[in-house]
Amino acid sequence: MSVEVRPRLLAIGGLIAMAAAVGIGRFIYTPILPPMAEDLHLTKGEAGLIASANFLGYLAGAVMASSLRLLGGPRAWLLVALAVSAATTGTMAWPDGMSAFLALRFIGGVASAYALVLASSLVLERLSATPEEAINTAVAARLLSDSGDTKKAAVASEAAAVANGLTILCRNVQDNPDNATTFCIVARDAGDDGTPT
């Protein structure tokens, strides 16, 4: 079963996910920090420490998201990261102690970085899986051979694969076992031997 890739929708989804991660996780928080610091009588140093905890979370999250193998798939982790980013920002309204602020901003930074890394990698991965069209399967085999890209494959006849020096990964690939291709030559006139002219 193949999944149709819609590049525009995919790009828009990735944009929204990244905007939510950065917008909610960082830029919505930034303008509320000064009034929050004033209302809670935080010093500039304490407010800076809270912002630094968020930046440290971004660093830790980016390193972890790009280096760890995630169980359950990246899409699920992206949705969790977006939810945690929004939740930690919203939860900042309730505590009034520095340790809670630092923990929430650090966790929010980790979640936002995860969302940024995962959203961009998911979009790029799915866009790179977008099928490329060719006029026929023999041309697809030639284009693949000419590209030298070992991460791509083409559906073509065995003869086309052999002629282009390609490795056959799977034989008899088709969506329907009763599938057949029929060719018909149409010409205005036929030559003496019956071939179209």
N, C-alpha and C positions, 0 to 999 in steps of 0.2 A: 504494500500500500504506500503510495507516495503522498507527500504533503505539499500542497502548493505554497510556494514562497511568494509573498507579496511584498516586494522591496519597500514601497512607500509606507505601507502600514507598519512594517517591521521597523523602519527608521523612525517613524512617528512614535511608536511604542517605546523604543529605546530612548528617544529624546524626552518623552514624558517621565520615564523611570529615572533618568539622570537628573532632570530638572527637579523632580520630587526629592531625590536624595540630596542634592546640593541646595535646592531652594528651601526645603523644609529643614533639612539637617543643619544648614549653615546660615543661609542668608535671611531666613525669617527670624532666626534667633539673634543675629547680629544687631538689628535695630531695637530689639527689646532688652538687650543687655544694659544699656545706660539707665533706663527708667527702673529696671529691676534692681540694679546696683544702688540707685538712689533710695528706693523704697525699703530695701533691706539693709541700708547703711553699710554697703560693701565698699571697701577701699578700691582705688584703681588697681592696686596690686592684686587684690582678691579677684576682681573682675577679669584681669589679665590672666590670672591662674586658671580660672574657669575656661576662658577661651583657649588657653594652652592645652588644657586637658582634652578639649575637642580636637585640636590639631594633632595631638599625640595619638588620639583614637583613629584619626584619619590615616596616619602613618602606619599604625599597627594593623588596621583593617586592610589597607592596600597590600601590605606585605603578606598577610595571612591569606587573603582572597586569591592572590596570584600564585601562592606556593602550596596551598593545601589541597588535597583531593577531597572533594565534598561528597558526602553520602546523600543520596536522594536526588541528585541532579541540580544543576545551577539555576534552573527556573524557579524551583521551590525555594532555594536559598535567597534568590533575588526578591521574591515576594515577602519572605520573612524579614530580610534586611530593610526593605521599604517600610514595613509595619513597625519594626523596632525603631527606625529612625524617627518616624512620626510620633510614636509613643513616648520616646525619651524626651523629645522636644516639648510635647504637650504636658508631660509629667513635671517639667521644670516649674510649673505654676504652684505646686504644693509644698515641696520641702523648703526649709529656711536655713539649713545648715550647709556649710562649705563641703563637707565630705559627700553629702548627697548630690550637690551640684556637680562636683568633680566627677563622681561616678557616672551620673546621667550623661554629662557632656562627653566623657570618654567613650561610653557605650554607644552613644549617638554617633560619634565620629567613626567608630569601628563599623557600625551598621551602614552609615552613609558611604564609606569607602567600599564596603562589600557591594553595595548597590551599584556604585559607579563602575567598578571592575567587572561585575557580572553582567550588567546591562550592556556595556560596550562589547564584551567578549561574546555574549549571546547573539547580539545583532550581527556582528562581523562573521561569526561562525555560520549563522543561518544564511546570510547574504552570499557567503562564499560557496554555499551548497546550491545556489540557484543554478538550474540547468542552463546550459548554453545550447543554442540551436545551430544546426547545420542543415544544408540542403538535402543531404541523405546520409546514411550510416557510413558509407565509404569515405565521404568527405570528413565526417566526424572523426574517423580513425586517423586520417591523414593530418587533420588539425591537431589532434592530440599528440601524434608522433612528432610533428614539427615543433610543438610547444615544449616538449621535453619535461612537462610537469608530471611528476610521479605521484602526485596526490589527486589526480583526476582520472576518470575512466570514461570510456565511450561504449555505447551499445553499437555493435557492428557485426558483420559476418566474420566467420573464422578466416575466410580468404582475405578480407580487408585487414584484419589484425596481422596476419602473417606477412602480407605485402608491405605493411608499414612497420614491421619489427616490434609489434606490441605483444605483451604477455597476456594470454587469455586467462582472465580471473574466474569466469563462470560461463559455461556453455548453456545454450537454449534459454536465454533470458527473454522473456516476453510476458505480457500481462495475462494473456489468454492462450491456453494450449492449442486452441483451434485457430489461432491467428495466422493469417497468411497475407503476403503482399502480392498483388497482381499488377503486372505492367501491361500497358496497352499502347501500341505505337499508332498514332493517328497521322495520316498524311493525305494530302490532296490527291496525289498520283503515286502509282507504284511503278518501279522500273521493270525491265524485262524479266529479271529474276525474282520479282515479287517484293523487293525491299523498297521502303518508302523513299521518295525523292523530294 
